[in-house]
Amino acid sequence: MNCSIYARVSTRDKGQDFTNQLLALREFAAKQGWLIYHEYVDQVTGSTDERPQFQQMFQDASQRKFDVLLFWSLDRLSREGVLETLQHLQRLTSHGVAWRWFTEQYLDSTGIFREAVIGILAAIAKQERVRLAERTRAGLERVRREGKKLGRPEAKVDAGMIRRMREDGMSWSEIARSTRLSRGTVQRVCSKAAT
């Protein structure tokens, strides 16, 4: 099996270096009999997926250039949050790439419990989405109770001016550009004025 390694240290981790991660991961891969295709190393924060080597790793995974991704720990792969991290793991799985993290070797997608682990992670991700939706609803309800209006502000529309522009032969697109309204809005204003 071809294996790739992902290692990361944050620029904020003063004095840290990824050498220890790489040495341990190389040794583990050798014990598994895995050939190392590539080592992806980022020295940036894990709170975003905008990391050059992280992006390259997913590009290569989508092309099935390796069979399994090995990384030190989940927080070395990502610190974006539970849902996003699980989505990254599911993305690897959807590309047909297994994954294994070194510090928690019982949780991986390469062993006999592969389907169970993926199922558990999917259930955790679903629960995280439910909690996120509940927090969003609670926040919106609090804002409503405070009397604040939600949504986009209503556009200021001068129906008379729009009708006159249309009567002068302007197209819907020209009126929309001129009034900075959407084409649908100017058409709706004219149709309401006609009834």
MDAnalysis code that builds the backbone (N, CA, C; Angstrom):
import MDAnalysis as mda
import numpy as np

u = mda.Universe.empty(585, n_residues=195, atom_resindex=np.repeat(np.arange(195), 3), trajectory=True)
u.add_TopologyAttr("name", ["N", "CA", "C"] * 195)
u.add_TopologyAttr("resid", np.arange(1, 196))
u.add_TopologyAttr("resname", ["MET", "ASN", "CYS", "SER", "ILE", "TYR", "ALA", "ARG", "VAL", "SER", "THR", "ARG", "ASP", "LYS", "GLY", "GLN", "ASP", "PHE", "THR", "ASN", "GLN", "LEU", "LEU", "ALA", "LEU", "ARG", "GLU", "PHE", "ALA", "ALA", "LYS", "GLN", "GLY", "TRP", "LEU", "ILE", "TYR", "HIS", "GLU", "TYR", "VAL", "ASP", "GLN", "VAL", "THR", "GLY", "SER", "THR", "ASP", "GLU", "ARG", "PRO", "GLN", "PHE", "GLN", "GLN", "MET", "PHE", "GLN", "ASP", "ALA", "SER", "GLN", "ARG", "LYS", "PHE", "ASP", "VAL", "LEU", "LEU", "PHE", "TRP", "SER", "LEU", "ASP", "ARG", "LEU", "SER", "ARG", "GLU", "GLY", "VAL", "LEU", "GLU", "THR", "LEU", "GLN", "HIS", "LEU", "GLN", "ARG", "LEU", "THR", "SER", "HIS", "GLY", "VAL", "ALA", "TRP", "ARG", "TRP", "PHE", "THR", "GLU", "GLN", "TYR", "LEU", "ASP", "SER", "THR", "GLY", "ILE", "PHE", "ARG", "GLU", "ALA", "VAL", "ILE", "GLY", "ILE", "LEU", "ALA", "ALA", "ILE", "ALA", "LYS", "GLN", "GLU", "ARG", "VAL", "ARG", "LEU", "ALA", "GLU", "ARG", "THR", "ARG", "ALA", "GLY", "LEU", "GLU", "ARG", "VAL", "ARG", "ARG", "GLU", "GLY", "LYS", "LYS", "LEU", "GLY", "ARG", "PRO", "GLU", "ALA", "LYS", "VAL", "ASP", "ALA", "GLY", "MET", "ILE", "ARG", "ARG", "MET", "ARG", "GLU", "ASP", "GLY", "MET", "SER", "TRP", "SER", "GLU", "ILE", "ALA", "ARG", "SER", "THR", "ARG", "LEU", "SER", "ARG", "GLY", "THR", "VAL", "GLN", "ARG", "VAL", "CYS", "SER", "LYS", "ALA", "ALA", "THR"])
u.atoms.positions = np.array([
    [0.839, -1.192, 0.000],
    [0.000, 0.000, 0.000],
    [0.875, 1.242, 0.000],
    [0.443, 2.242, -0.763],
    [1.131, 3.525, -0.738],
    [0.534, 4.387, 0.362],
    [1.416, 5.024, 1.102],
    [1.003, 5.835, 2.243],
    [1.530, 7.244, 2.038],
    [0.758, 8.222, 2.474],
    [1.268, 9.592, 2.554],
    [1.201, 10.019, 4.003],
    [2.055, 10.937, 4.349],
    [2.137, 11.438, 5.721],
    [1.767, 12.909, 5.704],
    [0.961, 13.313, 6.694],
    [0.679, 14.738, 6.860],
    [1.169, 15.144, 8.245],
    [1.999, 16.185, 8.292],
    [2.510, 16.706, 9.565],
    [2.299, 18.215, 9.570],
    [2.050, 18.747, 10.761],
    [1.828, 20.187, 10.872],
    [2.259, 20.682, 12.229],
    [2.897, 21.822, 12.252],
    [3.102, 22.571, 13.489],
    [2.631, 23.980, 13.233],
    [2.138, 24.610, 14.278],
    [1.657, 25.969, 14.144],
    [2.836, 26.919, 14.233],
    [2.742, 28.028, 13.517],
    [3.793, 29.044, 13.624],
    [3.835, 29.618, 15.026],
    [2.709, 29.471, 15.765],
    [2.671, 29.986, 17.133],
    [3.343, 29.040, 18.120],
    [3.573, 27.769, 17.699],
    [4.210, 26.799, 18.589],
    [5.705, 27.058, 18.592],
    [6.130, 27.985, 19.441],
    [7.527, 28.415, 19.473],
    [8.454, 27.226, 19.705],
    [9.442, 27.127, 18.850],
    [10.448, 26.093, 19.024],
    [10.002, 24.703, 18.596],
    [8.740, 24.529, 18.222],
    [8.300, 23.209, 17.789],
    [8.709, 22.973, 16.358],
    [8.886, 21.724, 16.061],
    [9.280, 21.360, 14.715],
    [8.628, 20.024, 14.416],
    [8.418, 19.739, 13.170],
    [7.689, 18.532, 12.786],
    [8.572, 17.302, 12.673],
    [9.878, 17.427, 12.961],
    [10.806, 16.307, 12.809],
    [10.374, 15.100, 13.628],
    [9.978, 15.324, 14.879],
    [9.563, 14.196, 15.733],
    [8.347, 13.477, 15.152],
    [7.390, 14.250, 14.656],
    [6.211, 13.640, 14.030],
    [6.642, 12.770, 12.847],
    [7.476, 13.345, 11.982],
    [7.875, 12.628, 10.775],
    [8.638, 11.342, 11.096],
    [9.548, 11.407, 12.058],
    [10.325, 10.210, 12.410],
    [9.416, 9.089, 12.890],
    [8.492, 9.414, 13.801],
    [7.583, 8.397, 14.343],
    [6.654, 7.851, 13.257],
    [6.153, 8.735, 12.386],
    [5.232, 8.305, 11.333],
    [5.936, 7.454, 10.274],
    [7.170, 7.811, 9.945],
    [7.940, 6.997, 8.991],
    [8.168, 5.589, 9.543],
    [8.530, 5.546, 10.820],
    [8.784, 4.247, 11.466],
    [7.510, 3.398, 11.500],
    [6.389, 4.034, 11.832],
    [5.114, 3.315, 11.879],
    [4.749, 2.778, 10.493],
    [4.915, 3.609, 9.458],
    [4.605, 3.186, 8.096],
    [5.470, 1.989, 7.701],
    [6.746, 2.031, 8.057],
    [7.644, 0.923, 7.728],
    [7.189, -0.370, 8.407],
    [6.759, -0.276, 9.669],
    [6.276, -1.463, 10.394],
    [5.023, -2.046, 9.751],
    [4.209, -1.188, 9.135],
    [2.992, -1.654, 8.463],
    [3.296, -2.215, 7.078],
    [4.519, -1.987, 6.601],
    [4.872, -2.412, 5.248],
    [4.365, -1.459, 4.177],
    [4.073, -0.213, 4.573],
    [3.558, 0.780, 3.642],
    [4.708, 1.546, 2.994],
    [4.620, 1.783, 1.700],
    [5.592, 2.611, 0.993],
    [5.126, 4.064, 1.068],
    [6.041, 4.953, 1.388],
    [5.665, 6.363, 1.529],
    [5.707, 7.032, 0.158],
    [4.539, 7.480, -0.280],
    [4.421, 8.186, -1.560],
    [4.926, 9.620, -1.409],
    [4.441, 10.329, -0.355],
    [4.790, 11.735, -0.193],
    [4.592, 12.154, 1.264],
    [5.343, 13.149, 1.679],
    [5.173, 13.761, 3.000],
    [4.719, 15.204, 2.800],
    [3.553, 15.527, 3.343],
    [2.993, 16.882, 3.258],
    [3.225, 17.542, 4.607],
    [3.879, 18.696, 4.607],
    [4.217, 19.356, 5.865],
    [3.823, 20.823, 5.787],
    [3.003, 21.263, 6.736],
    [2.623, 22.676, 6.834],
    [3.135, 23.231, 8.148],
    [3.613, 24.463, 8.103],
    [4.024, 25.151, 9.320],
    [3.156, 26.391, 9.482],
    [1.856, 26.120, 9.665],
    [0.857, 27.184, 9.802],
    [-0.217, 26.706, 10.779],
    [-1.089, 27.600, 11.158],
    [-2.182, 27.242, 12.054],
    [-3.103, 26.227, 11.391],
    [-3.702, 25.375, 12.205],
    [-4.641, 24.381, 11.694],
    [-6.078, 24.832, 11.778],
    [-6.313, 26.117, 12.093],
    [-7.686, 26.599, 12.278],
    [-8.381, 26.910, 10.964],
    [-7.690, 26.703, 9.859],
    [-8.285, 26.901, 8.541],
    [-7.757, 25.814, 7.609],
    [-8.501, 25.531, 6.543],
    [-7.995, 24.541, 5.591],
    [-7.184, 25.198, 4.484],
    [-6.955, 26.507, 4.604],
    [-6.139, 27.239, 3.628],
    [-4.664, 27.030, 3.956],
    [-4.214, 25.790, 3.780],
    [-2.819, 25.422, 4.017],
    [-2.301, 24.777, 2.735],
    [-1.192, 25.240, 2.212],
    [-0.730, 24.759, 0.896],
    [-0.575, 23.235, 0.814],
    [0.117, 22.640, 1.757],
    [0.354, 21.203, 1.691],
    [-0.921, 20.409, 1.976],
    [-1.777, 20.940, 2.819],
    [-3.062, 20.305, 3.121],
    [-3.901, 20.229, 1.844],
    [-3.945, 21.343, 1.111],
    [-4.695, 21.386, -0.151],
    [-4.086, 20.436, -1.187],
    [-2.753, 20.403, -1.251],
    [-2.082, 19.512, -2.196],
    [-2.366, 18.054, -1.852],
    [-2.397, 17.756, -0.542],
    [-2.682, 16.395, -0.102],
    [-4.069, 15.956, -0.583],
    [-5.076, 16.837, -0.448],
    [-6.420, 16.491, -0.914],
    [-6.476, 16.384, -2.445],
    [-5.711, 17.213, -3.134],
    [-5.649, 17.122, -4.595],
    [-5.113, 15.748, -4.997],
    [-4.025, 15.324, -4.354],
    [-3.433, 14.018, -4.664],
    [-4.354, 12.879, -4.242],
    [-5.051, 13.049, -3.117],
    [-5.996, 12.015, -2.663],
    [-7.114, 11.843, -3.679],
    [-7.584, 12.951, -4.242],
    [-8.683, 12.864, -5.214],
    [-8.252, 12.115, -6.475],
    [-6.945, 12.085, -6.723],
    [-6.410, 11.362, -7.884],
    [-5.896, 9.974, -7.505],
    [-6.161, 9.568, -6.233],
    [-5.763, 8.248, -5.718],
    [-4.270, 7.965, -5.900],
    [-3.462, 8.980, -5.603],
    [-2.015, 8.793, -5.712],
    [-1.469, 8.000, -4.528],
    [-2.278, 7.856, -3.475],
    [-1.883, 7.038, -2.326],
    [-3.127, 6.386, -1.749],
    [-2.916, 5.352, -0.949],
    [-4.027, 4.545, -0.419],
    [-4.432, 4.901, 0.996],
    [-3.487, 5.412, 1.781],
    [-3.777, 5.717, 3.177],
    [-3.012, 6.972, 3.584],
    [-3.658, 7.811, 4.390],
    [-3.016, 9.004, 4.942],
    [-2.734, 8.741, 6.413],
    [-1.512, 8.983, 6.803],
    [-1.077, 8.795, 8.187],
    [-0.746, 10.155, 8.774],
    [-1.279, 10.451, 9.971],
    [-0.979, 11.727, 10.623],
    [-0.834, 11.495, 12.118],
    [-0.160, 12.410, 12.792],
    [0.194, 12.256, 14.204],
    [-1.040, 12.203, 15.096],
    [-1.875, 13.224, 15.020],
    [-3.083, 13.288, 15.850],
    [-4.114, 14.135, 15.121],
    [-5.341, 14.054, 15.587],
    [-6.428, 14.772, 14.911],
    [-6.185, 16.273, 14.897],
    [-5.624, 16.828, 15.980],
    [-5.393, 18.274, 16.005],
    [-4.228, 18.695, 15.107],
    [-3.403, 17.749, 14.701],
    [-2.358, 18.063, 13.718],
    [-2.966, 18.098, 12.319],
    [-4.009, 17.296, 12.097],
    [-4.698, 17.327, 10.808],
    [-5.509, 18.613, 10.686],
    [-6.283, 18.953, 11.743],
    [-7.133, 20.133, 11.668],
    [-7.534, 20.589, 13.068],
    [-7.639, 21.899, 13.219],
    [-8.181, 22.502, 14.439],
    [-9.372, 23.381, 14.089],
    [-10.058, 23.036, 13.018],
    [-11.175, 23.854, 12.541],
    [-12.452, 23.615, 13.322],
    [-12.519, 22.560, 14.079],
    [-13.735, 22.196, 14.793],
    [-14.125, 20.770, 14.442],
    [-14.985, 20.203, 15.256],
    [-15.365, 18.802, 15.110],
    [-15.970, 18.525, 13.741],
    [-16.962, 19.296, 13.360],
    [-17.672, 19.041, 12.111],
    [-16.732, 19.123, 10.908],
    [-15.943, 20.185, 10.833],
    [-15.045, 20.364, 9.694],
    [-14.006, 19.253, 9.629],
    [-13.455, 18.869, 10.797],
    [-12.449, 17.810, 10.832],
    [-13.045, 16.497, 10.354],
    [-14.245, 16.179, 10.819],
    [-14.890, 14.948, 10.376],
    [-15.203, 14.991, 8.885],
    [-15.540, 16.173, 8.387],
    [-15.791, 16.307, 6.953],
    [-14.516, 16.037, 6.151],
    [-13.358, 16.469, 6.685],
    [-12.093, 16.172, 6.012],
    [-11.860, 14.655, 5.955],
    [-12.141, 13.968, 7.065],
    [-11.966, 12.509, 7.092],
    [-12.931, 11.832, 6.114],
    [-14.170, 12.317, 6.077],
    [-15.145, 11.738, 5.155],
    [-14.752, 12.018, 3.701],
    [-14.148, 13.173, 3.478],
    [-13.696, 13.512, 2.129],
    [-12.607, 12.535, 1.675],
    [-11.668, 12.237, 2.574],
    [-10.642, 11.245, 2.243],
    [-11.289, 9.909, 1.902],
    [-12.226, 9.495, 2.756],
    [-12.916, 8.222, 2.549],
    [-13.637, 8.210, 1.209],
    [-14.274, 9.337, 0.852],
    [-15.009, 9.392, -0.417],
    [-14.073, 9.272, -1.620],
    [-12.802, 9.635, -1.437],
    [-11.809, 9.485, -2.509],
    [-11.224, 8.069, -2.527],
    [-11.679, 7.238, -1.582],
    [-11.141, 5.876, -1.511],
    [-9.820, 5.803, -0.781],
    [-9.495, 6.852, -0.021],
    [-8.245, 6.894, 0.730],
    [-8.561, 6.637, 2.205],
    [-7.893, 5.630, 2.762],
    [-8.049, 5.333, 4.181],
    [-7.216, 6.336, 4.976],
    [-7.422, 6.388, 6.269],
    [-6.652, 7.297, 7.107],
    [-6.389, 6.634, 8.452],
    [-5.315, 7.070, 9.060],
    [-4.949, 6.517, 10.367],
    [-4.189, 7.562, 11.154],
    [-4.592, 7.733, 12.419],
    [-3.817, 8.666, 13.218],
    [-3.039, 7.909, 14.264],
    [-1.779, 8.346, 14.399],
    [-0.758, 7.629, 15.145],
    [-1.058, 7.534, 16.636],
    [-1.490, 8.635, 17.252],
    [-1.659, 8.638, 18.710],
    [-2.929, 7.943, 19.173],
    [-3.873, 7.711, 18.284],
    [-5.123, 7.006, 18.610],
    [-5.310, 5.888, 17.594],
    [-4.460, 4.881, 17.651],
    [-4.420, 3.878, 16.595],
    [-5.672, 3.008, 16.521],
    [-6.472, 3.007, 17.563],
    [-7.707, 2.219, 17.514],
    [-8.790, 2.901, 16.673],
    [-8.645, 4.204, 16.402],
    [-9.597, 4.920, 15.556],
    [-8.958, 5.168, 14.201],
    [-9.261, 4.298, 13.272],
    [-8.720, 4.464, 11.934],
    [-9.690, 3.859, 10.943],
    [-9.436, 4.098, 9.679],
    [-10.329, 3.555, 8.655],
    [-9.640, 2.445, 7.876],
    [-8.602, 1.835, 8.474],
    [-7.870, 0.791, 7.757],
    [-8.102, -0.594, 8.342],
    [-8.610, -0.684, 9.552],
    [-8.718, -1.981, 10.226],
    [-10.066, -2.653, 10.049],
    [-10.284, -3.682, 10.864],
    [-11.508, -4.474, 10.752],
    [-12.740, -3.702, 11.209],
    [-12.542, -2.652, 12.005],
    [-13.671, -1.859, 12.480],
    [-13.899, -0.616, 11.627],
    [-13.366, -0.629, 10.404],
    [-13.435, 0.516, 9.503],
    [-14.841, 1.099, 9.400],
    [-15.824, 0.263, 9.061],
    [-17.193, 0.755, 8.876],
    [-17.769, 1.301, 10.179],
    [-17.451, 0.654, 11.293],
    [-17.954, 1.125, 12.589],
    [-17.378, 2.487, 12.924],
    [-16.075, 2.668, 12.701],
    [-15.428, 3.946, 13.005],
    [-16.024, 5.051, 12.141],
    [-16.170, 4.789, 10.844],
    [-16.732, 5.799, 9.946],
    [-18.175, 6.112, 10.342],
    [-18.935, 5.083, 10.726],
    [-20.317, 5.291, 11.176],
    [-20.388, 6.144, 12.431],
    [-19.498, 5.867, 13.383],
    [-19.462, 6.653, 14.629],
    [-19.111, 8.100, 14.325],
    [-18.100, 8.300, 13.488],
    [-17.700, 9.672, 13.144],
    [-18.819, 10.399, 12.408],
    [-19.530, 9.698, 11.528],
    [-20.656, 10.316, 10.818],
    [-21.754, 10.712, 11.810],
    [-22.013, 9.850, 12.811],
    [-23.033, 10.169, 13.825],
    [-22.610, 11.380, 14.650],
    [-21.315, 11.465, 14.990],
    [-20.817, 12.619, 15.748],
    [-20.969, 13.886, 14.907],
    [-20.644, 13.799, 13.623],
    [-20.776, 14.966, 12.741],
    [-22.229, 15.407, 12.647],
    [-23.151, 14.441, 12.566],
    [-24.570, 14.774, 12.492],
    [-25.014, 15.491, 13.759],
    [-24.575, 14.990, 14.924],
    [-24.917, 15.626, 16.198],
    [-24.364, 17.044, 16.268],
    [-23.159, 17.233, 15.743],
    [-22.555, 18.564, 15.736],
    [-23.374, 19.513, 14.864],
    [-23.863, 19.019, 13.711],
    [-24.711, 19.858, 12.849],
    [-26.012, 20.225, 13.560],
    [-26.589, 19.254, 14.305],
    [-27.831, 19.509, 15.056],
    [-27.573, 20.571, 16.118],
    [-26.465, 20.439, 16.859],
    [-26.139, 21.423, 17.899],
    [-25.914, 22.809, 17.296],
    [-25.247, 22.854, 16.142],
    [-25.011, 24.130, 15.483],
    [-26.333, 24.776, 15.072],
    [-27.253, 23.971, 14.532],
    [-28.570, 24.494, 14.137],
    [-29.330, 24.993, 15.357],
    [-29.256, 24.258, 16.482],
    [-29.942, 24.683, 17.706],
    [-29.381, 26.005, 18.211],
    [-28.049, 26.149, 18.168],
    [-27.435, 27.410, 18.614],
    [-27.856, 28.559, 17.710],
    [-27.930, 28.306, 16.407],
    [-28.353, 29.348, 15.466],
    [-29.788, 29.763, 15.737],
    [-30.684, 28.763, 15.929],
    [-32.094, 29.092, 16.222],
    [-32.220, 29.873, 17.526],
    [-31.464, 29.476, 18.542],
    [-31.518, 30.178, 19.831],
    [-31.049, 31.623, 19.672],
    [-30.002, 31.824, 18.891],
    [-29.502, 33.181, 18.660],
    [-30.505, 34.036, 17.907],
    [-31.144, 33.458, 16.887],
    [-32.154, 34.196, 16.131],
    [-33.358, 34.545, 17.002],
    [-33.766, 33.602, 17.851],
    [-34.902, 33.855, 18.742],
    [-34.581, 34.979, 19.723],
    [-33.366, 34.997, 20.253],
    [-32.957, 36.061, 21.171],
    [-33.009, 37.411, 20.472],
    [-32.525, 37.477, 19.236],
    [-32.536, 38.733, 18.464],
    [-33.974, 39.180, 18.214],
    [-34.863, 38.236, 17.896],
    [-36.283, 38.581, 17.674],
    [-36.910, 39.141, 18.954],
    [-36.611, 38.493, 20.099],
    [-37.168, 38.967, 21.374],
    [-36.699, 40.381, 21.698],
    [-35.498, 40.711, 21.239],
    [-34.966, 42.058, 21.477],
    [-35.574, 43.078, 20.520],
    [-36.423, 42.590, 19.599],
    [-37.128, 43.488, 18.696],
    [-36.367, 43.870, 17.437],
    [-35.260, 43.208, 17.195],
    [-34.488, 43.524, 15.995],
    [-35.081, 42.793, 14.801],
    [-35.050, 43.469, 13.657],
    [-35.576, 42.885, 12.428],
    [-34.471, 42.073, 11.761],
    [-34.817, 40.881, 11.332],
    [-33.847, 39.998, 10.696],
    [-33.968, 40.067, 9.181],
    [-32.925, 39.648, 8.500],
    [-32.938, 39.604, 7.040],
    [-32.351, 40.858, 6.426],
    [-32.366, 40.870, 5.112],
    [-31.837, 42.031, 4.398],
    [-32.769, 43.218, 4.583],
    [-32.221, 44.419, 4.624],
    [-33.093, 45.590, 4.703],
    [-33.899, 45.711, 3.412],
    [-35.101, 46.226, 3.564],
    [-35.951, 46.395, 2.385],
    [-35.365, 47.452, 1.465],
    [-35.424, 47.159, 0.178],
    [-34.908, 48.109, -0.816],
    [-35.870, 49.290, -0.925],
    [-35.306, 50.469, -1.073],
    [-36.112, 51.674, -1.285],
    [-36.517, 51.699, -2.758],
    [-37.806, 51.643, -2.998],
    [-38.310, 51.531, -4.369],
    [-39.232, 52.702, -4.669],
    [-38.943, 53.381, -5.777],
    [-39.802, 54.459, -6.259],
    [-40.553, 53.906, -7.476],
    [-41.759, 53.381, -7.223],
    [-42.540, 52.727, -8.281],
    [-42.830, 53.665, -9.444],
    [-43.119, 54.936, -9.131],
    [-43.429, 55.906, -10.183],
    [-42.244, 56.114, -11.121],
    [-41.061, 56.224, -10.534],
    [-39.867, 56.433, -11.343],
    [-39.604, 55.194, -12.225],
    [-39.784, 54.002, -11.678],
    [-39.557, 52.773, -12.446],
    [-40.544, 52.702, -13.612],
    [-41.825, 53.035, -13.375],
    [-42.825, 53.037, -14.453],
    [-42.439, 54.022, -15.555],
    [-42.014, 55.233, -15.152],
    [-41.630, 56.239, -16.145],
    [-40.428, 55.763, -16.975],
    [-39.453, 55.135, -16.340],
    [-38.283, 54.628, -17.060],
    [-38.707, 53.561, -18.078],
    [-39.654, 52.730, -17.658],
    [-40.146, 51.674, -18.560],
    [-40.914, 52.289, -19.724],
    [-41.736, 53.299, -19.430],
    [-42.502, 53.973, -20.479],
    [-41.589, 54.706, -21.459],
    [-40.422, 55.135, -20.962],
    [-39.445, 55.809, -21.828],
    [-38.662, 54.812, -22.670],
    [-38.965, 53.519, -22.538],
    [-38.350, 52.508, -23.403],
    [-37.123, 51.812, -22.839],
    [-36.837, 52.044, -21.560],
    [-35.663, 51.374, -20.977],
    [-35.967, 49.890, -20.747],
    [-34.934, 49.060, -20.931],
    [-35.105, 47.615, -20.706],
    [-35.079, 47.337, -19.196],
    [-35.542, 46.123, -18.828],
    [-35.529, 45.746, -17.401],
    [-34.102, 45.797, -16.839],
    [-33.154, 45.337, -17.612],
    [-31.755, 45.327, -17.147],
    [-31.225, 46.743, -16.961],
    [-31.566, 47.649, -17.882],
    [-31.119, 49.045, -17.758],
    [-31.729, 49.699, -16.526],
    [-33.015, 49.437, -16.284],
    [-33.682, 50.000, -15.097],
    [-33.041, 49.448, -13.833],
    [-32.781, 48.136, -13.838],
    [-32.170, 47.504, -12.657],
    [-30.807, 48.127, -12.367],
    [-29.984, 48.299, -13.395],
    [-28.663, 48.919, -13.199],
    [-28.796, 50.343, -12.697],
    [-29.706, 51.092, -13.294],
    [-29.883, 52.497, -12.950],
    [-30.376, 52.679, -11.510],
    [-31.272, 51.792, -11.062],
    [-31.855, 51.924, -9.718],
    [-31.105, 51.120, -8.660],
    [-30.138, 50.295, -9.127],
    [-29.402, 49.405, -8.235],
    [-30.323, 48.424, -7.520],
    [-31.339, 48.000, -8.238],
    [-32.256, 46.970, -7.755],
    [-32.096, 45.754, -8.656],
    [-32.585, 44.632, -8.194],
    [-32.518, 43.450, -9.059],
    [-33.556, 43.585, -10.167],
    [-33.308, 42.872, -11.240],
    [-34.244, 42.882, -12.361],
    [-35.617, 42.371, -11.908],
    [-35.620, 41.324, -11.083],
    [-36.874, 40.773, -10.568],
    [-37.657, 41.791, -9.750],
    [-36.942, 42.600, -8.961],
    [-37.613, 43.613, -8.142],
    [-38.280, 44.667, -9.011],
    [-37.569, 45.165, -10.036],
    [-38.189, 46.202, -10.879],
    [-39.370, 45.636, -11.670],
    [-39.296, 44.389, -12.103],
    [-40.430, 43.775, -12.808],
    [-41.618, 43.606, -11.866],
    [-41.333, 43.201, -10.628],
    [-42.400, 43.018, -9.639],
    [-43.084, 44.347, -9.316],
    [-42.286, 45.414, -9.169],
    [-42.846, 46.742, -8.858],
    [-43.771, 47.177, -9.994],
    [-43.348, 46.971, -11.235],
    [-44.180, 47.374, -12.379],
    [-45.454, 46.544, -12.458],
    [-45.356, 45.255, -12.202],
    [-46.554, 44.414, -12.302],
    [-47.541, 44.742, -11.184],
    [-47.041, 45.110, -10.002],
    [-47.936, 45.493, -8.897],
    [-48.617, 46.825, -9.210],
    [-47.861, 47.731, -9.823],
    [-48.421, 49.040, -10.152],
    [-49.491, 48.928, -11.227],
    [-49.359, 47.933, -12.099],
    [-50.344, 47.746, -13.186],
    [-51.653, 47.178, -12.692],
    [-51.636, 46.478, -11.517],
    [-52.890, 45.863, -11.015],
    [-53.671, 46.796, -10.133],
])
